[in-house]
Amino acid sequence: MEIKTAIILAGGFGTRLQTVVNDVPKPMAPINGIPFLSYQLNYLKHYGIDTVILSVGYLHEKITSFYKNEFNGLKLSYVVEDEPLGTGGGIRKAMELCKDVEALALNGDSFFDIDLHKFQQYHEFKNASFSLALRKVENASRYGCIEIENNNRITSFQEKSDTPEAGSINAGVYILDRKLFLQHTPAYTKFSIEKDFFEKEIPVLPIYGFEFDGYFIDIGIPEDYTKAQHDLKGSKYN
């Protein structure tokens, strides 16, 4: 069954980006005059998503007043984090609005241009409950590495380090089993989906990682925000 619902985490403060963008939430940061979030929404539409639930917090009125309940044919709804809930808590709150068996989840401040149909095919082939899209990078020290077995099952999450080295990173795009995720996570609680859920549950739940080599950008730091202005010029998703 094709995934039709996506959750976008759009509630962060964007502390490291405040020097260049401070009047809108990070996902609304303009890239060539277009909010970064619009690129993501157009990307999801391209792959057949029809419903997007946004988990919003900091300056959330800027997002809700701009997009309202529809964008380019996508149905939009919102959950507001009155207190920051972290990546896990934000996704969980949004998941309570989801009516589908599975949902896609994305970070609102990064963009990974992968074939979502292939991602779902890999997920189904492995009969996974949870899948992470991984990206091989030359310097994984800023993110921390993920180790996988030959069958793509994730075995460990390595911490961030001061030593630059190549590795596979969590690129912030997930396929999640709604029922299992709600069962295995606390309600109305701040938690990290990586540290407090994936890392703890890898011995118990079938959690898989699949490497893709698509374009990846995280606009969380000023240098990469500037880089995105150039990289996304003429993008098919603008």
C-alpha positions as CSV (number, residue, x, y, z in Angstrom):
1,M,0.0,0.0,0.0
2,E,1.5,3.3,-1.1
3,I,2.2,5.7,1.8
4,K,0.0,8.8,1.4
5,T,0.7,10.7,4.7
6,A,3.9,12.6,5.7
7,I,4.8,14.2,9.0
8,I,7.2,17.2,9.0
9,L,9.0,18.4,12.1
10,A,8.8,22.1,11.8
11,G,9.0,23.2,15.5
12,G,12.7,23.9,16.0
13,F,14.2,27.3,17.2
14,G,17.0,27.3,14.6
15,T,19.5,28.7,17.1
16,R,22.6,28.3,14.9
17,L,20.8,30.0,12.0
18,Q,19.7,33.0,14.1
19,T,22.5,35.2,12.7
20,V,21.1,35.1,9.2
21,V,17.4,34.2,9.7
22,N,15.7,35.3,12.9
23,D,12.2,36.4,12.0
24,V,10.7,33.1,10.8
25,P,11.0,29.5,12.0
26,K,13.8,27.6,10.4
27,P,11.7,25.6,7.8
28,M,10.4,29.0,6.6
29,A,13.9,30.3,5.9
30,P,13.8,31.7,2.3
31,I,15.8,29.9,-0.4
32,N,15.9,32.1,-3.4
33,G,12.7,33.9,-2.2
34,I,10.8,30.6,-1.5
35,P,10.4,29.1,1.9
36,F,12.5,26.0,2.4
37,L,9.4,24.1,3.5
38,S,7.8,24.7,0.1
39,Y,10.6,22.7,-1.6
40,Q,9.8,19.8,0.8
41,L,6.1,20.0,0.2
42,N,6.5,20.0,-3.6
43,Y,8.9,17.0,-3.2
44,L,6.3,15.1,-1.2
45,K,3.6,15.9,-3.8
46,H,5.9,14.6,-6.6
47,Y,6.0,11.2,-4.9
48,G,2.3,10.9,-4.4
49,I,1.9,12.1,-0.8
50,D,-1.5,13.8,-0.4
51,T,-1.7,14.6,3.3
52,V,1.0,16.4,5.4
53,I,0.8,16.9,9.2
54,L,3.2,19.6,10.5
55,S,4.5,19.5,14.0
56,V,5.0,23.2,14.7
57,G,6.2,25.3,17.7
58,Y,8.5,28.3,17.6
59,L,6.8,31.2,15.6
60,H,4.2,28.6,14.4
61,E,1.8,31.3,13.3
62,K,4.2,32.2,10.5
63,I,3.8,28.7,9.1
64,T,0.0,28.3,9.6
65,S,-0.9,31.7,8.3
66,F,1.3,31.2,5.1
67,Y,0.1,27.7,4.2
68,K,-3.2,27.4,5.9
69,N,-4.9,24.0,5.2
70,E,-3.8,23.4,1.6
71,F,-0.7,23.8,-0.5
72,N,-0.4,22.7,-4.2
73,G,-3.1,20.1,-3.7
74,L,-1.7,18.8,-0.4
75,K,-4.0,18.7,2.6
76,L,-2.2,20.2,5.6
77,S,-3.0,20.0,9.3
78,Y,-1.0,21.0,12.3
79,V,-0.1,20.0,15.9
80,V,1.4,22.7,18.1
81,E,4.2,22.0,20.5
82,D,3.4,24.3,23.4
83,E,6.7,23.1,24.9
84,P,9.5,21.7,22.7
85,L,8.9,17.9,22.4
86,G,12.1,17.0,20.6
87,T,12.2,15.0,17.4
88,G,10.4,12.0,18.9
89,G,7.8,13.9,20.8
90,G,7.0,16.1,17.9
91,I,6.5,13.2,15.6
92,R,4.4,11.3,18.1
93,K,2.0,14.2,18.6
94,A,1.6,14.4,14.9
95,M,1.2,10.6,14.6
96,E,-1.9,10.8,16.7
97,L,-3.6,12.7,13.8
98,C,-2.5,10.1,11.3
99,K,-5.1,7.6,10.2
100,D,-2.8,5.4,8.0
101,V,-1.0,2.2,9.0
102,E,2.4,3.8,8.1
103,A,3.6,7.4,7.7
104,L,6.7,9.1,6.3
105,A,8.4,11.5,8.7
106,L,10.9,14.2,7.7
107,N,13.0,16.9,9.4
108,G,11.8,20.4,8.5
109,D,15.4,21.8,8.2
110,S,17.0,19.2,5.9
111,F,16.2,18.0,2.4
112,F,17.2,14.5,1.0
113,D,16.2,14.0,-2.6
114,I,15.6,10.3,-2.7
115,D,13.1,8.1,-4.6
116,L,10.4,7.6,-2.0
117,H,8.8,4.8,-4.0
118,K,12.1,2.8,-3.9
119,F,12.5,3.6,-0.2
120,Q,9.0,2.1,0.5
121,Q,9.8,-0.9,-1.7
122,Y,13.0,-1.7,0.3
123,H,11.0,-1.2,3.6
124,E,8.3,-3.6,2.4
125,F,10.8,-6.2,1.1
126,K,12.4,-6.4,4.5
127,N,9.1,-6.4,6.3
128,A,10.5,-3.6,8.4
129,S,8.5,-1.8,11.1
130,F,10.7,1.2,10.9
131,S,13.1,2.3,8.2
132,L,15.7,5.1,8.0
133,A,17.1,6.7,4.8
134,L,20.8,6.9,5.2
135,R,23.4,9.0,3.4
136,K,27.1,8.3,3.0
137,V,29.1,11.4,3.7
138,E,32.8,12.2,3.7
139,N,32.6,13.8,7.1
140,A,30.1,12.1,9.4
141,S,31.6,13.7,12.6
142,R,28.8,16.4,12.8
143,Y,26.1,13.7,12.7
144,G,27.3,10.4,14.1
145,C,27.4,7.2,12.1
146,I,24.9,4.3,11.8
147,E,26.1,0.7,11.4
148,I,24.1,-1.8,9.5
149,E,24.3,-5.6,8.9
150,N,24.5,-7.1,5.4
151,N,20.7,-7.5,5.5
152,N,20.3,-3.7,6.2
153,R,19.2,-4.2,9.8
154,I,20.6,-1.4,12.0
155,T,23.0,-2.7,14.7
156,S,24.2,0.5,16.3
157,F,24.3,4.3,16.4
158,Q,27.8,5.8,16.8
159,E,28.1,9.1,18.7
160,K,29.3,12.4,17.0
161,S,33.0,12.7,17.2
162,D,35.8,15.3,16.7
163,T,37.5,13.2,14.1
164,P,36.4,13.7,10.5
165,E,35.6,10.4,8.9
166,A,33.4,9.0,6.2
167,G,30.2,7.1,7.2
168,S,26.5,6.6,6.8
169,I,24.4,9.1,8.6
170,N,20.7,9.3,9.6
171,A,19.4,11.8,7.0
172,G,16.2,12.4,8.8
173,V,13.7,10.6,6.5
174,Y,11.8,7.7,8.1
175,I,9.0,5.3,7.4
176,L,7.2,4.5,10.7
177,D,4.6,2.0,11.7
178,R,2.0,4.2,13.4
179,K,0.6,1.6,15.9
180,L,4.0,0.3,17.0
181,F,5.4,3.8,17.3
182,L,2.5,5.0,19.5
183,Q,2.8,1.8,21.6
184,H,6.5,2.1,22.2
185,T,6.8,5.8,23.0
186,P,5.5,8.1,25.8
187,A,2.7,10.7,25.1
188,Y,3.3,14.4,25.7
189,T,6.9,13.9,26.6
190,K,10.1,15.4,25.1
191,F,12.3,12.7,23.6
192,S,14.7,12.1,20.7
193,I,13.5,9.7,18.0
194,E,17.1,8.6,17.4
195,K,18.5,8.3,21.0
196,D,15.4,7.5,23.0
197,F,13.6,5.3,20.4
198,F,15.7,3.9,17.6
199,E,18.8,3.3,19.7
200,K,16.8,1.7,22.5
201,E,14.6,-0.4,20.3
202,I,17.1,-1.9,17.8
203,P,17.4,-5.1,19.8
204,V,13.7,-5.6,19.9
205,L,12.0,-4.1,16.8
206,P,12.9,-4.6,13.1
207,I,14.6,-1.3,12.3
208,Y,16.3,-1.0,8.9
209,G,18.6,1.5,7.2
210,F,18.8,2.0,3.4
211,E,21.6,4.0,1.8
212,F,20.7,6.5,-0.9
213,D,23.1,8.9,-2.7
214,G,20.6,11.7,-3.5
215,Y,21.2,15.4,-2.9
216,F,21.3,16.2,0.8
217,I,21.4,19.5,2.6
218,D,20.9,20.5,6.2
219,I,20.2,24.3,6.5
220,G,20.8,24.3,10.2
221,I,24.1,26.2,10.0
222,P,24.7,29.5,8.1
223,E,27.3,28.0,5.6
224,D,24.9,25.3,4.4
225,Y,22.0,27.7,4.3
226,T,24.0,29.8,1.9
227,K,25.0,26.7,0.0
228,A,21.3,25.8,-0.4
229,Q,20.6,29.1,-2.2
230,H,22.9,28.0,-5.0
231,D,22.1,24.3,-5.0
232,L,18.4,24.7,-5.1
233,K,18.3,27.3,-7.9
234,G,16.3,25.9,-10.7
235,S,15.1,22.9,-8.6
236,K,12.2,21.0,-10.0
237,Y,10.6,21.3,-6.5
238,N,10.5,25.1,-6.3
